[in-house]
């Protein structure tokens, strides 16, 4: 049974992570031991997308326009 200090929210299951049942995932984020050992490809991909979206939000509008143009070029070339 979990008890003690709350370490944070698990990025996989969004439940509280307690001090007696936590570990770090490959992104060095605090997560549940059960999620770390059972996290499937979907959960890992969702977290990777979340991290990438957070990084994109920090970019300037000019950078976002350039990034969007790059993706459009890849789609036209058939790489997307």
Chimera marker file (.cmm) of the C-alpha trace (Angstrom):
<marker_set name="trace">
<marker id="1" x="0.000" y="0.000" z="0.000" r="1" g="1" b="0" radius="0.5"/>
<marker id="2" x="1.320" y="3.409" z="-0.948" r="1" g="1" b="0" radius="0.5"/>
<marker id="3" x="2.155" y="5.814" z="1.806" r="1" g="1" b="0" radius="0.5"/>
<marker id="4" x="4.457" y="8.711" z="2.550" r="1" g="1" b="0" radius="0.5"/>
<marker id="5" x="5.467" y="11.538" z="0.249" r="1" g="1" b="0" radius="0.5"/>
<marker id="6" x="3.903" y="12.088" z="-3.158" r="1" g="1" b="0" radius="0.5"/>
<marker id="7" x="6.699" y="12.283" z="-5.742" r="1" g="1" b="0" radius="0.5"/>
<marker id="8" x="4.488" y="13.586" z="-8.561" r="1" g="1" b="0" radius="0.5"/>
<marker id="9" x="2.082" y="12.423" z="-11.265" r="1" g="1" b="0" radius="0.5"/>
<marker id="10" x="2.940" y="9.458" z="-13.472" r="1" g="1" b="0" radius="0.5"/>
<marker id="11" x="3.188" y="10.605" z="-17.120" r="1" g="1" b="0" radius="0.5"/>
<marker id="12" x="1.809" y="7.214" z="-18.259" r="1" g="1" b="0" radius="0.5"/>
<marker id="13" x="-1.254" y="6.674" z="-16.057" r="1" g="1" b="0" radius="0.5"/>
<marker id="14" x="-1.696" y="10.172" z="-14.524" r="1" g="1" b="0" radius="0.5"/>
<marker id="15" x="-1.945" y="8.677" z="-11.042" r="1" g="1" b="0" radius="0.5"/>
<marker id="16" x="-0.021" y="9.898" z="-8.004" r="1" g="1" b="0" radius="0.5"/>
<marker id="17" x="3.450" y="8.416" z="-7.587" r="1" g="1" b="0" radius="0.5"/>
<marker id="18" x="4.369" y="7.677" z="-3.978" r="1" g="1" b="0" radius="0.5"/>
<marker id="19" x="7.856" y="7.565" z="-2.468" r="1" g="1" b="0" radius="0.5"/>
<marker id="20" x="7.765" y="3.797" z="-1.968" r="1" g="1" b="0" radius="0.5"/>
<marker id="21" x="6.809" y="2.943" z="-5.566" r="1" g="1" b="0" radius="0.5"/>
<marker id="22" x="8.629" y="5.246" z="-7.961" r="1" g="1" b="0" radius="0.5"/>
<marker id="23" x="11.364" y="5.008" z="-10.553" r="1" g="1" b="0" radius="0.5"/>
<marker id="24" x="12.678" y="7.085" z="-13.449" r="1" g="1" b="0" radius="0.5"/>
<marker id="25" x="11.720" y="6.368" z="-17.039" r="1" g="1" b="0" radius="0.5"/>
<marker id="26" x="14.104" y="6.753" z="-19.957" r="1" g="1" b="0" radius="0.5"/>
<marker id="27" x="13.256" y="10.472" z="-20.129" r="1" g="1" b="0" radius="0.5"/>
<marker id="28" x="14.330" y="10.880" z="-16.460" r="1" g="1" b="0" radius="0.5"/>
<marker id="29" x="10.768" y="11.560" z="-15.344" r="1" g="1" b="0" radius="0.5"/>
<marker id="30" x="9.293" y="10.152" z="-12.153" r="1" g="1" b="0" radius="0.5"/>
<marker id="31" x="6.804" y="7.363" z="-12.894" r="1" g="1" b="0" radius="0.5"/>
<marker id="32" x="5.142" y="4.378" z="-11.210" r="1" g="1" b="0" radius="0.5"/>
<marker id="33" x="7.181" y="1.210" z="-10.940" r="1" g="1" b="0" radius="0.5"/>
<marker id="34" x="4.275" y="-0.715" z="-12.522" r="1" g="1" b="0" radius="0.5"/>
<marker id="35" x="4.124" y="1.699" z="-15.476" r="1" g="1" b="0" radius="0.5"/>
<marker id="36" x="7.882" y="1.589" z="-15.978" r="1" g="1" b="0" radius="0.5"/>
<marker id="37" x="7.834" y="-2.179" z="-16.236" r="1" g="1" b="0" radius="0.5"/>
<marker id="38" x="4.552" y="-2.465" z="-18.169" r="1" g="1" b="0" radius="0.5"/>
<marker id="39" x="4.705" y="0.647" z="-20.352" r="1" g="1" b="0" radius="0.5"/>
<marker id="40" x="4.041" y="-0.435" z="-23.891" r="1" g="1" b="0" radius="0.5"/>
<marker id="41" x="4.993" y="1.183" z="-27.146" r="1" g="1" b="0" radius="0.5"/>
<marker id="42" x="1.817" y="3.284" z="-27.149" r="1" g="1" b="0" radius="0.5"/>
<marker id="43" x="2.507" y="4.860" z="-23.758" r="1" g="1" b="0" radius="0.5"/>
<marker id="44" x="6.131" y="5.561" z="-24.652" r="1" g="1" b="0" radius="0.5"/>
<marker id="45" x="5.113" y="7.104" z="-27.983" r="1" g="1" b="0" radius="0.5"/>
<marker id="46" x="2.449" y="9.293" z="-26.336" r="1" g="1" b="0" radius="0.5"/>
<marker id="47" x="5.025" y="10.571" z="-23.869" r="1" g="1" b="0" radius="0.5"/>
<marker id="48" x="7.533" y="11.229" z="-26.651" r="1" g="1" b="0" radius="0.5"/>
<marker id="49" x="4.883" y="13.206" z="-28.565" r="1" g="1" b="0" radius="0.5"/>
<marker id="50" x="4.034" y="15.169" z="-25.412" r="1" g="1" b="0" radius="0.5"/>
<marker id="51" x="7.713" y="16.065" z="-24.894" r="1" g="1" b="0" radius="0.5"/>
<marker id="52" x="8.060" y="17.075" z="-28.548" r="1" g="1" b="0" radius="0.5"/>
<marker id="53" x="4.907" y="19.225" z="-28.382" r="1" g="1" b="0" radius="0.5"/>
<marker id="54" x="6.247" y="20.983" z="-25.277" r="1" g="1" b="0" radius="0.5"/>
<marker id="55" x="9.482" y="21.712" z="-27.160" r="1" g="1" b="0" radius="0.5"/>
<marker id="56" x="7.545" y="23.021" z="-30.175" r="1" g="1" b="0" radius="0.5"/>
<marker id="57" x="5.517" y="25.364" z="-27.967" r="1" g="1" b="0" radius="0.5"/>
<marker id="58" x="8.753" y="27.008" z="-26.868" r="1" g="1" b="0" radius="0.5"/>
<marker id="59" x="9.795" y="27.822" z="-30.439" r="1" g="1" b="0" radius="0.5"/>
<marker id="60" x="9.266" y="31.241" z="-31.961" r="1" g="1" b="0" radius="0.5"/>
<marker id="61" x="6.488" y="31.714" z="-34.566" r="1" g="1" b="0" radius="0.5"/>
<marker id="62" x="9.116" y="32.060" z="-37.313" r="1" g="1" b="0" radius="0.5"/>
<marker id="63" x="10.612" y="28.690" z="-36.396" r="1" g="1" b="0" radius="0.5"/>
<marker id="64" x="7.178" y="27.070" z="-36.439" r="1" g="1" b="0" radius="0.5"/>
<marker id="65" x="6.470" y="28.423" z="-39.927" r="1" g="1" b="0" radius="0.5"/>
<marker id="66" x="9.791" y="27.027" z="-41.171" r="1" g="1" b="0" radius="0.5"/>
<marker id="67" x="9.063" y="23.648" z="-39.547" r="1" g="1" b="0" radius="0.5"/>
<marker id="68" x="5.590" y="23.519" z="-41.087" r="1" g="1" b="0" radius="0.5"/>
<marker id="69" x="7.046" y="24.312" z="-44.527" r="1" g="1" b="0" radius="0.5"/>
<marker id="70" x="9.589" y="21.498" z="-44.114" r="1" g="1" b="0" radius="0.5"/>
<marker id="71" x="6.837" y="18.967" z="-43.365" r="1" g="1" b="0" radius="0.5"/>
<marker id="72" x="4.862" y="20.129" z="-46.418" r="1" g="1" b="0" radius="0.5"/>
<marker id="73" x="7.923" y="19.602" z="-48.625" r="1" g="1" b="0" radius="0.5"/>
<marker id="74" x="8.382" y="16.071" z="-47.261" r="1" g="1" b="0" radius="0.5"/>
<marker id="75" x="4.714" y="15.275" z="-47.935" r="1" g="1" b="0" radius="0.5"/>
<marker id="76" x="4.987" y="16.506" z="-51.524" r="1" g="1" b="0" radius="0.5"/>
<marker id="77" x="8.162" y="14.482" z="-52.088" r="1" g="1" b="0" radius="0.5"/>
<marker id="78" x="6.394" y="11.380" z="-50.787" r="1" g="1" b="0" radius="0.5"/>
<marker id="79" x="8.489" y="10.997" z="-47.670" r="1" g="1" b="0" radius="0.5"/>
<marker id="80" x="5.624" y="11.798" z="-45.253" r="1" g="1" b="0" radius="0.5"/>
<link id1="1" id2="2" r="1" g="1" b="0" radius="0.2"/>
<link id1="2" id2="3" r="1" g="1" b="0" radius="0.2"/>
<link id1="3" id2="4" r="1" g="1" b="0" radius="0.2"/>
<link id1="4" id2="5" r="1" g="1" b="0" radius="0.2"/>
<link id1="5" id2="6" r="1" g="1" b="0" radius="0.2"/>
<link id1="6" id2="7" r="1" g="1" b="0" radius="0.2"/>
<link id1="7" id2="8" r="1" g="1" b="0" radius="0.2"/>
<link id1="8" id2="9" r="1" g="1" b="0" radius="0.2"/>
<link id1="9" id2="10" r="1" g="1" b="0" radius="0.2"/>
<link id1="10" id2="11" r="1" g="1" b="0" radius="0.2"/>
<link id1="11" id2="12" r="1" g="1" b="0" radius="0.2"/>
<link id1="12" id2="13" r="1" g="1" b="0" radius="0.2"/>
<link id1="13" id2="14" r="1" g="1" b="0" radius="0.2"/>
<link id1="14" id2="15" r="1" g="1" b="0" radius="0.2"/>
<link id1="15" id2="16" r="1" g="1" b="0" radius="0.2"/>
<link id1="16" id2="17" r="1" g="1" b="0" radius="0.2"/>
<link id1="17" id2="18" r="1" g="1" b="0" radius="0.2"/>
<link id1="18" id2="19" r="1" g="1" b="0" radius="0.2"/>
<link id1="19" id2="20" r="1" g="1" b="0" radius="0.2"/>
<link id1="20" id2="21" r="1" g="1" b="0" radius="0.2"/>
<link id1="21" id2="22" r="1" g="1" b="0" radius="0.2"/>
<link id1="22" id2="23" r="1" g="1" b="0" radius="0.2"/>
<link id1="23" id2="24" r="1" g="1" b="0" radius="0.2"/>
<link id1="24" id2="25" r="1" g="1" b="0" radius="0.2"/>
<link id1="25" id2="26" r="1" g="1" b="0" radius="0.2"/>
<link id1="26" id2="27" r="1" g="1" b="0" radius="0.2"/>
<link id1="27" id2="28" r="1" g="1" b="0" radius="0.2"/>
<link id1="28" id2="29" r="1" g="1" b="0" radius="0.2"/>
<link id1="29" id2="30" r="1" g="1" b="0" radius="0.2"/>
<link id1="30" id2="31" r="1" g="1" b="0" radius="0.2"/>
<link id1="31" id2="32" r="1" g="1" b="0" radius="0.2"/>
<link id1="32" id2="33" r="1" g="1" b="0" radius="0.2"/>
<link id1="33" id2="34" r="1" g="1" b="0" radius="0.2"/>
<link id1="34" id2="35" r="1" g="1" b="0" radius="0.2"/>
<link id1="35" id2="36" r="1" g="1" b="0" radius="0.2"/>
<link id1="36" id2="37" r="1" g="1" b="0" radius="0.2"/>
<link id1="37" id2="38" r="1" g="1" b="0" radius="0.2"/>
<link id1="38" id2="39" r="1" g="1" b="0" radius="0.2"/>
<link id1="39" id2="40" r="1" g="1" b="0" radius="0.2"/>
<link id1="40" id2="41" r="1" g="1" b="0" radius="0.2"/>
<link id1="41" id2="42" r="1" g="1" b="0" radius="0.2"/>
<link id1="42" id2="43" r="1" g="1" b="0" radius="0.2"/>
<link id1="43" id2="44" r="1" g="1" b="0" radius="0.2"/>
<link id1="44" id2="45" r="1" g="1" b="0" radius="0.2"/>
<link id1="45" id2="46" r="1" g="1" b="0" radius="0.2"/>
<link id1="46" id2="47" r="1" g="1" b="0" radius="0.2"/>
<link id1="47" id2="48" r="1" g="1" b="0" radius="0.2"/>
<link id1="48" id2="49" r="1" g="1" b="0" radius="0.2"/>
<link id1="49" id2="50" r="1" g="1" b="0" radius="0.2"/>
<link id1="50" id2="51" r="1" g="1" b="0" radius="0.2"/>
<link id1="51" id2="52" r="1" g="1" b="0" radius="0.2"/>
<link id1="52" id2="53" r="1" g="1" b="0" radius="0.2"/>
<link id1="53" id2="54" r="1" g="1" b="0" radius="0.2"/>
<link id1="54" id2="55" r="1" g="1" b="0" radius="0.2"/>
<link id1="55" id2="56" r="1" g="1" b="0" radius="0.2"/>
<link id1="56" id2="57" r="1" g="1" b="0" radius="0.2"/>
<link id1="57" id2="58" r="1" g="1" b="0" radius="0.2"/>
<link id1="58" id2="59" r="1" g="1" b="0" radius="0.2"/>
<link id1="59" id2="60" r="1" g="1" b="0" radius="0.2"/>
<link id1="60" id2="61" r="1" g="1" b="0" radius="0.2"/>
<link id1="61" id2="62" r="1" g="1" b="0" radius="0.2"/>
<link id1="62" id2="63" r="1" g="1" b="0" radius="0.2"/>
<link id1="63" id2="64" r="1" g="1" b="0" radius="0.2"/>
<link id1="64" id2="65" r="1" g="1" b="0" radius="0.2"/>
<link id1="65" id2="66" r="1" g="1" b="0" radius="0.2"/>
<link id1="66" id2="67" r="1" g="1" b="0" radius="0.2"/>
<link id1="67" id2="68" r="1" g="1" b="0" radius="0.2"/>
<link id1="68" id2="69" r="1" g="1" b="0" radius="0.2"/>
<link id1="69" id2="70" r="1" g="1" b="0" radius="0.2"/>
<link id1="70" id2="71" r="1" g="1" b="0" radius="0.2"/>
<link id1="71" id2="72" r="1" g="1" b="0" radius="0.2"/>
<link id1="72" id2="73" r="1" g="1" b="0" radius="0.2"/>
<link id1="73" id2="74" r="1" g="1" b="0" radius="0.2"/>
<link id1="74" id2="75" r="1" g="1" b="0" radius="0.2"/>
<link id1="75" id2="76" r="1" g="1" b="0" radius="0.2"/>
<link id1="76" id2="77" r="1" g="1" b="0" radius="0.2"/>
<link id1="77" id2="78" r="1" g="1" b="0" radius="0.2"/>
<link id1="78" id2="79" r="1" g="1" b="0" radius="0.2"/>
<link id1="79" id2="80" r="1" g="1" b="0" radius="0.2"/>
</marker_set>
